[in-house]
Amino acid sequence: MSKRASSPAPEPLPADIASHLRKERRYSPYTARNYGQAFVDFFNWLRASQRGEGGFDVLTARDVRDFVIEAQRRFDRRTLHNHVSGLRAFYRYWMQRGRLERNPFAKAPLPKLPKTLPKFLTEAQMTVLLEGPLRLLQNKSLAASEAWRDRLVLELLYGGGLRVSELVALNYGAVDFCTGSVRVRGKGQKERICPLGATAVAVLKKFRAEFAKNTGPADPVLVTPQQRRLTVRAVQLLVKKYLALADLPMDLSPHKLRHSYATHLLNSGADLRAVQELLGHANLTTTQIYTHTSVARLKEIHAKAHPRA
């Protein structure tokens, strides 16, 4: 009885492309990792379907269509869109270096993305969430240093509208206590200034004065009890913990605090262009999704309050 042949190992993302994504395109480690996974998945599909044996440049539009159809059985629509974006980047890279003549993924037929409004917390819900760390401190369930650090995490996410990656990368040298703002590097390594608001600045000042006295400009703002920089995963778990404490939906993520930040600004009359700059969005259309949430809220108010609604 013959032994069944083991499946060949997946092809890793070529080192030169991985370096290109991180250093030249300035993609975040998260995006570069996802694009690498897209490449591995596509390579394995080519091998399993016995296509592309003559190289990546022999793929036809039909091959791409077949890949997209098959991938829809394994991925949701948003993941599929992200994978195809990664494969477009892969082909662009080789075209720029003269190794391929065309990009078969340039016009890949993709299913439409569902139009979903971003989830966010109401102002009342945000208040309850922000009070969580000090509630644990009062109950003596948490040390003072951790309670104030956790409060600072929540205040910076909501008060400054920071991405989680921007939050954990924050050093004291990027904080301007005089103006109450921080300098962050967002997607594509684009730098922007984020006002924090009086409450977040007050919490930050208290935290540094009482629990981080000897820190310098190069030191991280948010650390573990072992004085290591807080990770993205640690922030995600921290937010889940306080969502549970506040009896709020557990499917909300730290990014939803950023959604709440944008929605509350627009609900209070902030200019859309200003919110775009505060969020660090390259395109206004990315910011406009929050106006739909605001309009939905206005319709709800109108329906409850107007006699002819």
N, C-alpha and C positions, 0 to 999 in steps of 0.2 A: 504494500500500500504506500503510495508516494505521499510525501509531506506536502501540505498546501504551502505554496509560496507566500511569503509574508509581503505585505504591501510596502512599496518603496517609501522611503522617508520623504516628506514634503520638501520642495526646493526652497531654500531660504532666500530672503530678499537680497539681491546683490549689494555688497558693501558700498559700492560707489553710488547706487541709487539711494540707499539709506542715508548716506552722508549728504547727498544733494537735497533730500527732503528736509533734513534738520538744519543744515548750514546755509544753503543757498535759498531754498524756498522759505526757510524759517518757520516750518510747521512745528507745532507743539509736539512733545514726545508722544502724547496721546494720539494725535492725528497720524504721525509717522508710523506708530505701531499699527493703527487700523489699516493704513494703506499697505503696510507689509503683510497683514493678514489677508487683504484682498488679493495681493499678488500670489501668495501661497495657494489660496483657494482656487484662483483662476488657473494656475499652473497645474494643480492636481486635476482640475476638470479637463484641461487639455489632454493630460496624460491618460486619464480614464476613458475619454471619448476618442482617443487615438487621432486627435487633430493637432495641427501645428507642428507636425514632425519636420517640416521644412524650415521651421523658424517662426518667430512671431510676426514676420512681415507677410506671411502667406494667408493669414486669416481673412475671411470674407465677411461681408455684412451679415450674411446668413449665419455664419459661425457665432458672431456676436449676439444676434437675435436668439439663437438656440441657447446660448449661455444664460442670457437674461431670463428666458422662459424657465429654464431648469432652476436657476438660482432663486426664483420667486417661491419655489416650494420649500426652500431652506431658510430664507431670510425675510424679514418684514420689509416693507417698501423703503423705509428710510435707510435701513442698513444697506439695501441693494443700491440705492442712490449713492451712498458713501463709498461703497466698493467700486462702482463704476467711475466715480471721481478719482479714486486712487489709481485705477487702471489707465484713465486718461493721462494722469500725471506721469505714469510709467512710460507710456508711448511718447509723450511730449519730450521726456528726457532723452530718449534714444533718437528722436527726430532732430533735436537741437544739436546732437553730436554727429549727425549725418549717417547714422547706422540704420535708420528706417526712413521710408519715404512718405508714409501716411499713417494716420491714426484711425483705426477701425472703430474706436470707441467715441470718436468725435460726435457722431449723431446716433448713438445707441438708443434704441426705442425703450423708454423706461415707463413704468406705470406711474400715473399721477399720484403725488403725495396727498394724503388726506388733509383737509383743512381743519386743523384742530387749534383751538385757542389755548394759549399757555396757561397752565395752572398757577394760581397765586393765592397768597393768604390775604384775608381782609386786614384792615388796620387793627381791629380788635384782636384777631387771632395772632397777629404779629406781637402785640403787647403781651399776651399770655406766653408766647414762645420765648420772648426776650427775658421774661421774669423767671424762667425755669432754673438757671444756674444759682441765683440767689435764694430761691426757695429751697434748693438742696443744701445750700450753705446754712440757712436758718435751721434746717432740720438736722444739721450736723452729719449729713450724708456725703459731704464732699469737702475737701480741704479748701481753705480760702484761696490759695494760689490757683487751683484748678477751676474753682467756681468763677473767679474773675477772668481767667483765661477763656473759659467757655463763653462767658458773657461777651468778651471782646470778639471772639470768633463770630458770634451772631450779629453783634453790632456792626462789624466791618462788612459782613456779607450784605446786610440790609442797609446800613447807613451809607456805604460807599458804592453799593452795587457791584462789588468785585466778583470776578470769576474765582472759583476755588483754587485754580492753579496760580492766579495772581495773589491770592490771600496767603498761601503757604510759602510763596517766594518772597514775601514782603520782609525787608530788613529795616532797621531803625533809621538808616541813612536815607531812606526814601520818604520818611515822614517829615512833614513841615508842620510843627506844632503851632507856629505863628499864624499860618493861614488855615490850619485845620484841614489839611489835604495830604494825600499821598501820591507818589509818582510810581506808576506800575507799567509793566510791559505786557501787553496783551497778545492777541493772535498776530502772527507775522512779526513779532518783536516790535510792534508799534507802541510807542510810549504815549501815555496820557496822564493828565492830572485829575484825580478824583477827590472832590470835596467829601468830607466824612459826616459832617453835621456835628452840632455841639455835644450831643449825648455820646456818640462814638469817641469823639476826641477826649471827653472827660473820663470815659472808661479807660482809654488808652493811657492817659496821663497817670491815672491812679494805679493801673497795673504796672507801669514801668517804675513808678516811684516806690511801690511797696514790694514788688516781686522780681524786678529786673533792673536793680540799681546800677550794676556794674556793666551794663551792656554798651557796646559801641556801635558805630554806623554799620559795620559789616555783620552784626549779629541779627539773627532772625527774631521777628516780633513774637511769633507763636512757636512754642516749644513743648515737648513732653516733660513730665517730671524728671526725666533723665537728661534734660537740657538738649535734646535732639530736635531738629526742625520737625514740625508737625507735617504729616503727609496728607495727601488728598483723601486717601482712604480713611484716615483718622478723623478728618473733618466730616466725611459722609456719615460715619458711625456716630459721631458726636451729635449731628443734627437729628438723626433718627432717634437718638436717646431723648432729646428734648421735645420732639414731636410726640413721642409716646407719653411723656410726662404731661404735655398740654392736651392730650387726648385729641390730637389732630391726625389727619390721614397719613399713614406711614409710607405711602407711595410718593410723597413729596421728597425732593432732593435739595441739597444746598443751592443748586441753580435756581430753584423756585423762589428763593429769597431775593435773587436778582430780578426775577420776573415781578415779584411783589414790589420791589424798589421802583422799577420802571412804571408799573401800572399805577402806583400811588402818586408818582410825580405827575403823570398825565391826567389822572383824575383830579388833581389839584390845580390844573391849568398850565403845567409846564409846556414850553415850546418843544415840538417834536424834534427839531434840529438840535436843540440843546440836549435833549435826552439821548439822541444818537451819539453826540460827542461824549457824554458822560459814560455811556455803555461801551464806547470804543467800537461801534459798528462801522464797517467800511461802507455799507450801503444803507440808504434810508429805508428801503423796503424791508430790511431785517427788523428795524425798529417799529415799522408801521403795524406789525402784528399786535402790538400792545394797544394801538388805538381801537382795534376791534373789541378788545376786552373792555375798554373804557366806554365805547358806544353801547355794548351789551349792558353794562352797568347803568348807563343813562336811560336806556329803554326800560330797564327794570324799575327804575325810580319813577319814570313817566307813567308806566302801567299802574303803579300803586297809587300815585298821587293825582293824576289828571282825571277830571270827571268824565271826559270823553275818550279815555284811553281804551 
